[in-house]
Amino acid sequence: MTPSRRGFITMSAGISAASVLPAAASATESCVDPVTAMAEAVSNGLFADDGLARPAPMTPTVSNLAAGLDRTLVLGGGGEYYVAWYCGFFHGLLELGFDPNLAEMVVGTSAGAYMGSSLTSGHFARLRTEFDFFGHFPSLFAKMAPVSSANASQKRAQEINFKVTNGDPASIQAIGHAALASDNRVNGDAVERLAWLLTGDSKTDWPVAKMFTTANDCYTGERLVVGQAVARRNGIPLAHAAGASSSLPGVIGPTLLGQRYCMDGGIARTWAHTDIVAGSKRALVITLTNGHDGTVLTGIPHNINTEIAALEATGTKAMLIIAGTPPGVNLLDPKEIAPALKAGYDRAKTEAPKIQQFWS
């Protein structure tokens, strides 16, 4: 029997990981066969000028994208559950009079890419007035979410995603190649539906320069960072970049960015890609978990506290908020949307005064 999507997600609960970021490459990678070397040379030559690839540094490094900025915001990923949590959280903050758009730079990954795009483009403000947030919105959101039982090709990508032991390039490539070979047609245009709901008119352009999204090239394993300048150079709308950042292997996507097929930005060595805002004065970082406790969407070891320490080593003062997950939650189950929305809304009441003090 083909396992259900719930089985796929709940199997991830309780994954433990080392507290140190994995090395950039394994010792065996120095022995590259001639065919692989040739293929890499061809690929590198063709894609060197698109400006999308941005490797995560191995040591604390000030980002040229964030140097000189004051307030920055980093939003991590976590499936439909976390998109709904974010919606409740930012709805609550705005209701309490705090505007998250004070951030001069927003970096979003997966669910965070959708939420950041919605916030910075102004579409989220419209959503709050057009829908009954705790009535109509959850049912509408549920209709947009991908729902499926995994077929063999999807299960292959899902299992490889959970069986990797580190975030080196070879591991990312193995997951990416399986993602490319997945038959995700049963989920159809799920990425487009969610993009329409959450980003609105961002389907044709990249309206706000301060918004950045992350993804991973399925073929090369490279981390991609998309901002307004490189997006316009490559003809990438913000909604497509948010969709690519949320293209979970074996579930939806991969999604085309420029000429690169991409998967979820969370399938990477870095948990929230905080290095992109390194060097800013103050960074508010919001993640679903600490990277290894609770329900997660990949087996790649992560530890957000290690990432925060590296960020602060560049001189950035960080505030970390961990949303947390209920025991055994399925991050892709539409039935979790309503409780996630309420959980985020309730959490805003606790965090709003702290955020206000941190950014004041």
C-alpha positions in Angstrom: 0.0 0.0 0.0 1.3 3.5 -0.8 1.8 5.5 2.4 -0.3 8.5 3.0 1.0 12.0 3.1 0.3 12.1 6.8 2.6 9.1 7.3 5.3 10.9 5.4 5.2 14.0 7.5 4.7 12.3 10.9 7.7 10.0 10.3 9.8 13.2 10.6 8.8 14.0 14.2 11.6 13.8 16.7 14.5 13.8 14.3 17.7 14.7 16.2 20.7 16.4 14.7 24.2 17.5 15.6 24.5 21.1 16.8 27.3 21.9 14.4 26.6 22.9 10.7 27.8 20.1 8.4 31.0 20.6 6.4 30.6 22.0 2.9 31.7 18.8 1.2 32.6 15.3 2.1 36.1 14.0 1.8 35.1 11.7 -1.1 34.0 14.6 -3.3 37.5 15.5 -4.3 37.5 12.3 -6.4 35.1 13.4 -9.2 34.9 11.2 -12.2 35.6 12.8 -15.7 31.9 12.7 -16.9 30.7 14.4 -13.7 33.5 17.0 -14.0 32.6 17.6 -17.6 28.9 18.0 -16.8 29.7 20.4 -14.0 31.9 22.5 -16.3 29.2 22.8 -18.9 26.5 23.7 -16.3 28.7 26.3 -14.6 29.6 27.9 -17.9 26.0 28.3 -19.0 24.6 29.5 -15.7 27.5 31.6 -14.2 26.0 34.9 -15.2 22.4 34.5 -14.0 23.3 35.8 -10.5 21.1 33.4 -8.7 23.6 31.1 -7.0 24.8 32.3 -3.6 26.6 29.7 -1.5 26.1 29.9 2.3 29.4 30.9 3.9 31.1 28.4 6.2 32.3 31.1 8.6 30.5 34.2 9.9 30.5 36.7 7.0 28.8 40.1 6.6 26.4 39.9 3.7 26.8 42.6 1.0 23.0 42.6 0.7 22.4 43.6 4.4 25.5 45.7 5.3 24.4 49.1 6.7 20.7 48.1 7.2 19.0 48.5 10.6 16.0 46.2 10.9 15.8 42.9 9.0 13.3 40.0 9.1 14.0 36.3 8.5 11.0 33.9 8.0 11.7 30.2 7.9 9.6 27.4 6.4 7.2 24.7 7.5 4.4 23.7 5.1 0.8 24.8 5.0 0.6 24.6 8.8 3.3 27.3 9.1 1.8 29.5 6.4 -1.4 29.6 8.4 0.5 30.2 11.6 2.3 33.1 10.0 -1.1 34.5 8.8 -2.5 34.4 12.3 0.7 35.8 13.8 1.0 38.8 11.5 -2.7 39.4 11.6 -2.4 39.6 15.3 0.7 41.9 15.2 -1.1 44.3 12.8 -4.2 44.2 15.0 -2.1 45.2 18.0 -0.7 48.2 16.0 2.7 46.7 15.1 3.7 46.9 11.4 6.2 44.2 10.4 6.9 46.1 7.2 9.3 48.2 9.3 11.8 45.7 8.2 14.2 47.1 5.6 14.9 43.6 4.3 12.9 40.4 4.4 14.3 36.9 3.7 11.7 34.2 3.3 12.1 30.5 2.9 9.2 28.1 1.9 6.2 29.2 4.0 8.2 32.3 4.9 8.7 33.2 1.2 4.9 33.2 0.8 4.3 35.2 3.9 7.1 37.7 3.2 5.9 38.2 -0.3 2.4 38.8 0.9 3.5 41.2 3.6 5.9 43.3 1.5 3.7 43.5 -1.6 0.8 44.8 0.5 -1.4 41.9 -0.5 -1.7 40.6 3.1 -3.3 43.9 4.2 -5.9 43.4 1.5 -6.5 39.8 2.6 -7.2 40.8 6.2 -10.0 43.1 5.0 -11.5 40.9 2.3 -11.9 37.7 4.3 -13.3 36.6 7.7 -9.9 35.6 9.1 -11.1 32.9 11.4 -14.2 31.9 9.4 -13.9 32.0 5.6 -10.1 32.1 5.3 -9.2 28.6 6.7 -11.7 26.9 4.3 -10.4 28.9 1.3 -6.8 28.1 2.2 -7.6 24.4 2.6 -9.0 24.3 -0.9 -5.8 25.8 -2.3 -3.4 23.3 -0.5 -2.0 20.3 -2.4 -3.6 17.0 -1.2 -2.4 13.6 -2.4 -1.2 10.1 -1.5 2.3 9.5 -2.6 3.0 7.4 -5.7 6.3 5.5 -6.1 8.2 8.4 -7.6 7.0 10.8 -5.0 7.8 8.4 -2.2 11.3 8.0 -3.6 12.0 11.7 -3.3 10.4 11.9 0.1 12.4 9.0 1.5 15.7 10.3 0.1 14.9 13.7 1.6 14.6 12.1 5.0 17.5 9.7 4.8 20.3 12.2 4.0 22.7 12.6 6.9 24.1 16.0 6.1 23.7 19.1 3.9 26.7 18.7 1.6 26.3 19.4 -2.1 26.1 15.7 -3.0 23.2 15.2 -0.6 21.3 18.2 -1.9 21.8 17.0 -5.5 20.5 13.5 -4.6 17.3 15.0 -3.2 17.1 17.4 -6.2 17.5 14.7 -8.8 14.7 12.6 -7.1 12.5 15.7 -7.0 13.0 16.2 -10.7 12.0 12.6 -11.3 8.8 12.8 -9.2 5.4 12.6 -10.8 3.6 15.3 -8.9 0.8 15.9 -11.4 -1.8 14.8 -8.8 -1.2 18.1 -7.0 -1.6 19.9 -10.2 -1.3 23.7 -10.0 -1.0 23.8 -6.2 1.9 26.3 -6.3 0.0 28.6 -8.6 -3.2 28.4 -6.4 -1.2 29.3 -3.2 0.6 32.0 -5.1 -2.6 33.6 -6.3 -4.1 33.5 -2.8 -1.1 35.0 -0.9 0.8 37.1 -3.4 -1.9 38.5 -5.7 -0.4 40.9 -8.3 3.1 39.6 -7.6 2.6 37.0 -10.4 3.9 39.4 -13.0 6.8 41.3 -11.4 8.9 41.7 -8.2 7.3 44.8 -6.7 9.4 45.4 -3.6 13.2 45.5 -3.6 13.6 44.5 0.1 12.1 41.0 -0.4 14.4 38.0 -1.0 13.5 34.4 -1.4 15.6 31.2 -1.3 15.5 28.0 -3.2 17.8 25.1 -4.3 18.7 24.2 -7.9 17.6 20.5 -8.2 20.3 19.7 -10.8 23.4 21.4 -9.3 22.4 21.5 -5.6 23.3 25.2 -5.4 21.5 27.5 -3.1 19.7 30.3 -5.0 18.8 33.7 -3.5 16.4 35.8 -5.5 16.0 39.5 -5.1 14.5 42.2 -7.3 17.5 42.8 -9.4 18.3 39.2 -10.4 14.6 38.4 -10.6 14.1 41.0 -13.3 17.3 40.0 -15.1 15.9 36.4 -15.3 12.2 37.2 -15.8 11.2 35.8 -12.4 8.0 37.1 -10.8 7.9 37.2 -7.0 5.0 34.7 -6.8 7.0 32.1 -8.8 10.0 32.5 -6.5 7.8 32.0 -3.5 6.4 28.9 -5.2 9.8 27.6 -5.9 10.9 28.1 -2.3 7.9 26.0 -1.3 8.4 23.1 -3.8 8.8 20.3 -1.4 10.4 17.2 -3.0 7.9 14.5 -3.8 4.9 16.8 -3.1 4.8 19.8 -5.5 7.1 21.3 -8.1 9.9 21.5 -9.0 9.3 25.1 -10.1 11.2 26.9 -12.8 13.2 30.0 -11.9 14.8 31.5 -14.9 16.2 28.3 -16.5 16.7 26.4 -13.3 14.3 23.8 -11.9 14.2 24.4 -8.2 13.0 22.8 -4.9 12.2 24.0 -1.4 14.6 26.5 0.1 14.5 24.5 3.4 16.3 21.6 1.7 19.7 23.1 2.5 22.6 23.2 4.9 21.2 26.4 6.5 17.9 26.3 8.4 16.7 29.8 7.9 19.4 31.4 5.7 20.2 34.0 8.3 23.6 34.6 6.7 21.8 36.7 4.1 21.0 39.4 6.7 24.4 39.2 8.4 25.8 42.6 9.1 22.4 44.3 9.6 22.0 46.0 13.0 19.0 44.0 14.2 17.5 40.8 12.8 14.2 39.3 13.9 14.3 35.6 13.0 11.1 33.4 13.1 11.3 29.6 12.6 8.9 26.8 13.1 11.2 24.7 15.3 14.8 24.8 16.5 15.7 22.7 13.5 15.8 19.3 15.0 12.9 19.0 17.6 9.3 18.6 16.6 7.9 18.0 13.1 10.2 19.0 10.3 10.2 18.5 6.5 13.7 17.2 5.8 16.3 14.9 7.4 19.2 17.3 6.8 20.6 18.2 10.3 19.9 21.8 11.4 20.3 23.8 14.6 18.9 27.3 14.5 20.9 28.3 17.6 24.2 27.6 15.8 22.9 29.7 12.9 22.0 32.6 15.3 25.4 32.4 16.9 27.1 32.8 13.5 24.8 35.7 12.7 25.6 37.5 15.9 29.3 36.9 15.3 29.1 39.4 12.4 27.8 42.1 14.8 24.1 41.6 14.2 21.8 41.6 17.2 19.3 38.8 16.8 15.9 38.1 18.3 14.7 34.5 17.7 11.0 33.4 17.9 10.4 29.6 17.6 6.7 28.9 16.7 6.7 25.3 17.8 4.6 22.4 16.6 1.9 20.3 18.3 3.0 16.7 18.9 2.5 14.6 15.7 1.2 17.5 13.6 1.1 16.9 9.8 2.5 20.1 8.4 0.8 19.5 5.0 -2.7 18.6 6.3 -5.4 21.2 5.5 -7.2 20.3 8.7 -4.4 21.9 10.6 -4.9 25.3 9.0 -7.6 26.6 11.4 -5.7 25.6 14.6 -2.5 26.9 13.2 -4.1 30.3 12.4 -5.3 30.6 16.0 -2.0 29.5 17.4 -0.2 32.2 15.5 -2.7 34.8 16.4 -2.5 34.0 20.1 1.3 34.0 20.0 1.3 37.5 18.6 -0.1 38.8 21.8 2.9 37.5 23.7 5.6 38.5 21.2 4.3 41.9 20.1 5.7 43.9 23.1 9.1 42.1 22.8 9.4 42.8 19.1 8.4 46.4 19.7 11.1 46.8 22.2 13.7 45.0 20.1 13.0 47.2 17.0 12.3 50.5 18.8 
